[in-house]
Amino acid sequence: MPKKNRLNTMRVLASAHPALRGSLLLNDIIHELNRIAAAERSDKTDSWLLKVLHTTRALDTSLKEVLAHKGWTPTDKKTGKPKFGLGAYLIELQIHGVLTPRQRDNFQKAIVDKRNRYMHQAGTMPNRLEANTILNEMDTCLSVIFTNT
């Protein structure tokens, strides 16, 4: 699917999902999706890093809102304190049967681990293909989660 159509579809799906439809953060999620489109129009190397940043921020906030809507809170098993972040959200979605263990593992490797490398390791930059791959995986992840919640 062309990128523009994919982003439009993601905006529609987010806006229609019960967990996000009434969320105060829906506009922020839509704004992040719009920023992905803006980054795609640039051909600079930095734009690919921005695309990864906006892609994963939209996903992070969407998953956080889905979990809150369901009343599911990822917690640290040792301390009992709430956990935040994509990895914790994916685990919580697996615990509740929204994702299979294989899906969770695939999304962890394809989205979270790659995002962490680019956001936390100086000097690393995704290329265009890698940024597009992460966006594709995010699209798939959201589609699976929106379908199953």
BELFEN-V74085 format. One record per residue. N is the residue number from 0. SS is DSSP state (@ for helix, = for strand, . for the rest). Layout:
n=N ss=SS
n=N ss=SS
//
This chain:
n=0 ss=.
n=1 ss=.
n=2 ss=@
n=3 ss=@
n=4 ss=@
n=5 ss=@
n=6 ss=@
n=7 ss=@
n=8 ss=@
n=9 ss=@
n=10 ss=@
n=11 ss=@
n=12 ss=@
n=13 ss=@
n=14 ss=@
n=15 ss=@
n=16 ss=.
n=17 ss=@
n=18 ss=@
n=19 ss=@
n=20 ss=@
n=21 ss=.
n=22 ss=.
n=23 ss=.
n=24 ss=.
n=25 ss=@
n=26 ss=@
n=27 ss=@
n=28 ss=@
n=29 ss=@
n=30 ss=@
n=31 ss=@
n=32 ss=@
n=33 ss=@
n=34 ss=@
n=35 ss=@
n=36 ss=@
n=37 ss=@
n=38 ss=@
n=39 ss=@
n=40 ss=@
n=41 ss=.
n=42 ss=.
n=43 ss=.
n=44 ss=@
n=45 ss=@
n=46 ss=@
n=47 ss=@
n=48 ss=@
n=49 ss=@
n=50 ss=@
n=51 ss=@
n=52 ss=@
n=53 ss=@
n=54 ss=@
n=55 ss=@
n=56 ss=@
n=57 ss=@
n=58 ss=@
n=59 ss=@
n=60 ss=@
n=61 ss=@
n=62 ss=@
n=63 ss=@
n=64 ss=@
n=65 ss=@
n=66 ss=@
n=67 ss=@
n=68 ss=@
n=69 ss=@
n=70 ss=.
n=71 ss=.
n=72 ss=.
n=73 ss=.
n=74 ss==
n=75 ss=.
n=76 ss=.
n=77 ss=.
n=78 ss=.
n=79 ss=.
n=80 ss=.
n=81 ss==
n=82 ss=.
n=83 ss=.
n=84 ss=.
n=85 ss=@
n=86 ss=@
n=87 ss=@
n=88 ss=@
n=89 ss=@
n=90 ss=@
n=91 ss=@
n=92 ss=@
n=93 ss=@
n=94 ss=@
n=95 ss=.
n=96 ss=.
n=97 ss=.
n=98 ss=.
n=99 ss=.
n=100 ss=@
n=101 ss=@
n=102 ss=@
n=103 ss=@
n=104 ss=@
n=105 ss=@
n=106 ss=@
n=107 ss=@
n=108 ss=@
n=109 ss=@
n=110 ss=@
n=111 ss=@
n=112 ss=@
n=113 ss=@
n=114 ss=@
n=115 ss=@
n=116 ss=@
n=117 ss=@
n=118 ss=@
n=119 ss=@
n=120 ss=.
n=121 ss=.
n=122 ss=.
n=123 ss=.
n=124 ss=.
n=125 ss=.
n=126 ss=.
n=127 ss=@
n=128 ss=@
n=129 ss=@
n=130 ss=@
n=131 ss=@
n=132 ss=@
n=133 ss=@
n=134 ss=@
n=135 ss=@
n=136 ss=@
n=137 ss=@
n=138 ss=@
n=139 ss=@
n=140 ss=@
n=141 ss=@
n=142 ss=@
n=143 ss=@
n=144 ss=@
n=145 ss=@
n=146 ss=@
n=147 ss=@
n=148 ss=.
//
